[in-house]
Amino acid sequence: MNDQTDPLAAIAAAAAANAEAAERGEPGPGGWEDAPDPESLMSAERILNQDEIDSLLGFDLTEDEAAERTGIRAIINSALVSYERLPMLEIVFDRLVRLMTTSLRNFTSDNVEVSLDNISSIRFGDYLNSIPLPAILSVFQAEELDNYGLLTVDSNLIYSIVDVLLGGRRGTAAMRIEGRPYTTIERVLVQKMVEVILADAKTAFQPLRPSEPINFTLDRLETNPRFAAIARPNNAAILVKLRIDMEDRGGRIELLLPYATLEPVRKLLLQQFMGEKFGRDNIWESHLATELWTTQMEVRAVLDELQIPLKQVLELKEGDTLMLNATPDSVVELRAGSIPLTVGRMGRRNHHIAVRVEAPLSPLARRAVQRTT
């Protein structure tokens, strides 16, 4: 007799016994206490709270904007190129901050402090949706780069600039009037300030391309973000946030440059420091040109050239004579490799055979020398 019990048979027998007991209204062999509690089943399935959902999706509102994104949002934004891969950008914008501090002081005749808050990468569509309204959006064109950029001035700075330029008292905060469009005077004053900032941006980018500076020209002013679309919503862009303080007044300026705008100068922005050269280096060129003037070169004096059949060349032997078409008064051609330099006449100086140059350097030789230097 087999002492082992079939598990399937045991389960079937227990199920039949429980069914018969249920029909009689009695507890089964295991008792009522063995039945699973519905509330315990519900508690076994853990429900995420709002903070855990935000952390999973990468929308943690308690973190700083510059903090590293995590979760699903990090996967979505993984295609964005970080501005840290373009090291020269930070140097350019630091230079822009210094220039703006001086130019805005002259523009407002007030004590202005400009600071760089943050440089980040963002999708263009996300930025348009995040602009706090009301605001003035300035669309400008980078002519040499054949593309556009966006300069956003928030309402605090708009009212502060208007207050300063129209003689508002110092020590009093600018008055904000919500629920109305900006007047013509306010738009004109903001346009003047934007033109000053764009002129500083041209100067800040000039060390990258001294021979061909980038001109930033104002194209139009908009108050509706939908009319300031300069790129596709999914296109990546660089967002620069600047803070402008005028004693107890001030506001923010946000400069947005799509990566498509910066693509023509991308190699220059990859430099680690201002003046770093890629490929062509003026210092190395000058050193190479100096060394070329002291280079030893072989110069051949060709009296004449003769073309003979290959068969005759193969049959040459000691004692054969080759007749040249040159006379004692014929000119001798001086060559450096395959380049003809000049011509001269053969003679004797002391115990050496010499050639006296009788013509200037040939044009072909001059062009060859100019190409090397």
C-alpha positions in Angstrom: 0.0 0.0 0.0 1.4 3.4 -0.9 1.7 5.8 2.1 1.8 8.9 -0.2 -1.5 10.6 -0.8 -2.3 12.0 -4.2 -2.4 15.9 -3.8 -5.1 16.3 -6.5 -7.3 13.7 -4.8 -6.8 15.4 -1.4 -7.8 18.8 -2.8 -10.8 17.4 -4.6 -12.0 15.6 -1.4 -11.6 18.8 0.7 -13.5 20.8 -1.9 -16.4 18.3 -1.8 -16.5 18.3 2.0 -16.6 22.1 2.0 -19.4 22.1 -0.5 -21.5 19.6 1.5 -20.9 21.7 4.7 -22.0 24.9 2.9 -25.3 23.2 1.9 -26.0 22.3 5.5 -25.0 25.8 6.7 -22.0 24.5 8.7 -18.4 25.5 8.6 -16.1 23.4 6.5 -13.3 21.2 7.8 -11.0 24.3 8.0 -13.6 26.4 9.8 -14.8 29.9 8.9 -11.5 31.3 10.2 -9.7 29.7 7.3 -11.6 31.6 4.7 -9.8 34.6 3.2 -10.9 38.0 4.4 -12.0 40.4 1.5 -10.4 43.4 3.3 -7.1 41.6 3.6 -7.2 40.8 -0.2 -7.7 44.5 -0.9 -4.9 45.6 1.4 -2.6 43.2 -0.4 -2.9 45.3 -3.5 -0.9 48.4 -2.5 -2.1 51.8 -3.9 0.4 54.5 -4.7 -0.1 57.9 -3.2 0.3 61.2 -5.2 4.0 61.7 -4.2 4.9 58.3 -5.4 3.1 58.8 -8.7 4.9 62.1 -9.2 8.3 60.5 -8.4 7.5 57.6 -10.9 6.6 60.0 -13.7 9.5 62.4 -12.9 7.3 65.3 -11.9 8.6 66.1 -8.4 7.4 69.6 -7.7 9.5 69.9 -4.5 12.8 69.6 -6.4 14.6 72.6 -7.9 14.2 73.1 -11.6 17.8 72.4 -12.2 17.7 69.0 -10.4 18.2 65.9 -12.5 15.1 64.5 -13.8 14.1 60.9 -13.0 11.4 58.4 -13.9 9.5 58.4 -17.2 10.1 62.1 -17.8 13.9 61.4 -17.8 13.3 58.8 -20.5 11.3 61.2 -22.6 13.9 64.0 -22.3 16.8 61.7 -22.9 17.0 62.8 -26.5 17.7 66.4 -25.5 21.3 67.5 -25.7 22.6 69.1 -22.6 24.1 72.6 -22.9 27.1 71.2 -21.0 28.2 69.5 -24.2 28.7 73.0 -25.6 31.2 74.5 -23.1 31.6 77.8 -24.8 27.9 78.7 -24.3 28.4 79.5 -20.6 31.4 81.7 -21.4 29.4 83.6 -24.1 26.4 84.1 -21.7 28.7 85.2 -18.9 30.1 87.8 -21.2 26.6 88.8 -22.2 25.7 89.4 -18.5 28.7 91.7 -18.1 27.8 93.6 -21.2 24.1 93.9 -20.3 25.0 95.3 -16.8 26.9 98.2 -18.4 24.5 98.9 -21.3 21.3 98.7 -19.1 22.9 101.1 -16.6 23.5 103.6 -19.4 20.0 102.9 -20.8 18.1 103.4 -17.6 20.5 105.8 -15.8 20.0 103.6 -12.7 21.9 101.0 -10.8 21.2 97.8 -12.7 22.5 94.3 -11.7 22.2 91.4 -14.2 22.7 87.9 -13.0 22.6 84.5 -14.8 20.1 82.2 -13.1 20.1 79.1 -15.1 21.0 77.5 -18.5 19.0 74.4 -19.4 17.7 72.4 -22.3 14.0 72.3 -23.0 11.6 71.4 -25.7 10.2 74.4 -27.5 6.6 73.3 -27.0 7.1 72.8 -23.3 8.6 76.3 -23.0 5.7 78.0 -24.8 3.3 76.3 -22.4 5.3 77.4 -19.3 5.5 81.1 -20.1 3.8 83.1 -17.4 1.4 85.6 -19.0 1.1 88.5 -19.4 4.5 88.8 -21.1 6.1 90.3 -24.2 7.8 87.8 -26.5 10.4 89.3 -28.9 11.2 87.2 -32.0 14.6 88.1 -33.3 16.6 86.8 -36.3 20.2 85.7 -36.4 21.0 86.7 -39.9 24.3 84.9 -40.4 22.9 81.7 -38.8 19.7 82.0 -41.0 17.4 81.2 -38.1 15.4 82.8 -35.2 15.5 83.1 -31.5 13.0 84.2 -28.7 13.5 86.7 -26.0 10.7 86.8 -23.3 10.3 89.8 -20.9 8.0 89.1 -17.9 5.5 91.6 -16.7 7.5 92.6 -13.6 10.4 93.8 -15.7 8.1 95.5 -18.2 6.4 97.6 -15.5 9.8 98.2 -13.8 11.4 99.5 -17.0 8.5 101.7 -17.8 8.5 103.1 -14.3 12.3 103.8 -14.4 12.4 105.4 -17.8 9.4 107.6 -17.1 10.8 109.0 -13.9 9.2 106.8 -11.2 10.3 107.3 -7.7 13.1 105.1 -6.3 12.3 102.9 -3.4 8.7 102.2 -4.6 7.7 99.0 -6.3 6.4 99.3 -9.8 2.6 99.2 -10.1 1.1 96.3 -11.9 -2.3 96.6 -13.7 -3.6 93.2 -14.6 -6.3 92.4 -17.2 -5.3 94.9 -19.9 -3.1 94.7 -22.9 0.2 96.6 -23.0 0.0 100.1 -24.3 2.0 101.5 -27.2 4.3 103.4 -24.9 5.1 100.2 -22.9 5.7 98.2 -26.1 8.0 100.9 -27.5 10.1 101.2 -24.3 10.4 97.4 -24.1 11.4 97.3 -27.8 14.2 99.8 -27.1 15.5 97.6 -24.2 15.3 94.5 -26.4 17.4 96.2 -29.1 20.0 97.0 -26.5 20.2 93.4 -25.3 20.4 92.1 -28.9 23.3 94.5 -29.6 25.1 93.0 -26.5 24.4 89.5 -27.7 26.1 90.3 -31.0 29.2 91.5 -29.0 29.1 88.5 -26.8 29.2 86.1 -29.8 31.8 88.1 -31.7 34.9 86.3 -30.3 33.6 83.1 -31.8 33.5 84.6 -35.3 35.7 87.7 -35.4 35.7 87.9 -39.2 32.0 87.3 -39.6 30.0 88.5 -36.5 26.5 87.3 -35.9 23.9 90.1 -36.2 20.7 89.7 -34.0 17.9 91.9 -35.4 14.5 92.3 -33.8 11.7 90.8 -36.1 8.5 91.5 -34.1 6.9 91.7 -30.7 4.2 89.3 -29.6 2.0 88.9 -26.5 0.5 85.6 -27.5 2.9 82.6 -27.4 1.0 80.9 -30.3 2.2 83.7 -32.6 5.8 83.4 -31.5 6.4 79.9 -32.8 9.8 79.7 -34.3 10.3 76.0 -34.2 8.4 72.7 -33.9 7.1 71.8 -30.5 9.3 68.8 -30.2 12.5 70.6 -31.2 15.2 71.0 -28.5 16.3 74.5 -27.5 18.6 76.1 -25.0 16.9 78.3 -22.4 18.9 81.0 -20.6 17.2 82.7 -17.6 18.6 86.2 -16.6 17.6 88.2 -13.6 17.6 92.0 -13.8 17.5 94.0 -10.5 17.1 97.7 -10.2 17.3 98.3 -6.4 13.9 97.0 -5.2 12.5 96.6 -8.8 13.3 94.2 -11.5 12.2 91.0 -13.3 13.3 88.2 -15.5 14.4 87.9 -19.1 14.5 84.5 -20.8 16.5 83.9 -23.9 15.7 80.8 -26.0 17.8 79.6 -28.9 16.8 76.5 -30.8 19.6 74.0 -31.5 18.9 74.5 -35.2 20.0 78.1 -34.8 23.3 77.2 -33.1 24.1 74.4 -35.5 26.3 76.5 -37.9 28.5 77.5 -34.9 28.3 74.2 -33.1 32.0 73.4 -33.7 33.0 76.7 -32.2 30.8 76.2 -29.2 32.5 72.8 -28.5 35.7 74.7 -27.6 36.8 74.4 -24.0 38.0 78.0 -23.9 37.9 81.2 -25.9 40.4 81.2 -28.8 40.8 77.4 -29.0 41.3 76.4 -32.6 40.0 73.4 -34.5 42.0 72.4 -37.5 43.6 75.8 -38.4 45.8 77.5 -35.8 47.4 80.9 -36.6 50.3 80.4 -34.2 51.2 77.0 -35.7 50.9 78.5 -39.2 53.3 81.3 -38.3 55.8 78.9 -36.9 55.5 76.6 -39.9 56.1 79.5 -42.3 59.2 80.6 -40.3 60.6 77.1 -40.5 59.9 76.8 -44.2 62.3 79.7 -44.9 65.1 77.7 -43.3 64.3 74.4 -45.1 67.0 72.9 -47.2 65.8 72.1 -50.7 67.3 70.4 -53.7 67.7 72.5 -56.9 68.6 70.8 -60.1 70.3 72.4 -63.1 68.8 70.9 -66.3 70.9 71.5 -69.4 68.7 69.6 -71.8 66.1 66.8 -72.0 66.1 64.0 -74.6 63.3 61.6 -75.5 64.5 58.2 -76.9 62.7 54.9 -77.4 62.6 52.4 -74.5 64.4 49.8 -76.6 67.4 52.2 -77.0 67.5 52.8 -73.3 67.5 49.1 -72.6 70.4 48.6 -75.0 72.6 51.3 -73.5 76.1 50.2 -72.5 79.3 51.7 -71.3 80.9 54.0 -73.9 77.7 55.0 -75.7 77.2 58.7 -76.4 73.9 60.6 -76.2 73.7 63.7 -78.4 72.0 66.7 -76.8 70.4 69.6 -78.5 72.3 72.1 -76.4 75.3 74.3 -77.2 77.8 76.0 -74.8 75.6 79.2 -75.0 72.3 77.4 -74.2 70.4 78.4 -71.1 70.1 76.0 -68.2 66.8 75.5 -66.4 66.7 75.4 -62.6 64.1 73.2 -61.1 62.9 72.2 -57.6 61.3 68.9 -58.0 58.9 69.3 -61.0 58.5 73.0 -60.5 60.6 75.2 -62.8 62.2 78.1 -60.9 64.2 80.2 -63.4 66.9 80.0 -66.1 70.6 80.8 -66.2 73.8 80.2 -68.0 76.5 77.7 -67.1 80.0 78.8 -66.4 83.0 78.3 -64.1 83.8 80.0 -60.8 87.2 79.1 -59.3 87.3 75.3 -59.4 83.5 74.8 -59.5 81.0 74.7 -62.3 78.4 77.4 -61.6 75.1 78.7 -63.0 74.4 82.4 -63.3 70.7 83.3 -62.9 69.4 85.5 -65.7 65.7 85.7 -65.1 63.4 86.3 -62.2 61.5 83.6 -60.4 58.8 82.0 -62.6 55.1 82.7 -61.9 54.5 79.0 -61.2 57.2 79.0 -58.6 55.8 82.1 -56.9 52.3 80.6 -56.7 53.7 77.4 -55.2 55.6 79.4 -52.5 52.5 81.4 -51.7 50.4 78.3 -51.3 52.9 76.9 -48.7 53.1 80.1 -46.7 
